[in-house]
Amino acid sequence: MEHDINLNIHYTAPKEVWEKIDTVYSSMPYWAGDKNGPRWMGKDIDLWASVEPSGIQIAGTMPNDIWEGWYALLKKRLTEVLGYEIGEPEEGYDFKYFD
């Protein structure tokens, strides 16, 4: 199944925040590395992440039964390390802007 979501992590976040995000990314199941941008791969799995003005975008293919748990775990881990609730801006999750 195709997935395409944005998370409320603003592109102006400082370097320390991106380092925490990278640590979470690499801790996630199906991590394939960051050669051309963060990527997760496996059987029927090909997800990538990028930084966009609309927030972090994660898109690609992953079976729905795996996606539900994977996505929940990603949001949980990011929320824990960043100190504010991570989710989709379209669902009411606010950006935390940085100077």
Secondary structure, 3 states (H helix, E strand, C coil): CEEEEEECCCCCCCHHHHHHHHHHHHHCCCEEECCCCCEEEECCEEEEEEEECCEEEEEEECCHHHHHHHHHHHHHHHHHHHCCCCCCHHHCCCCCCCC
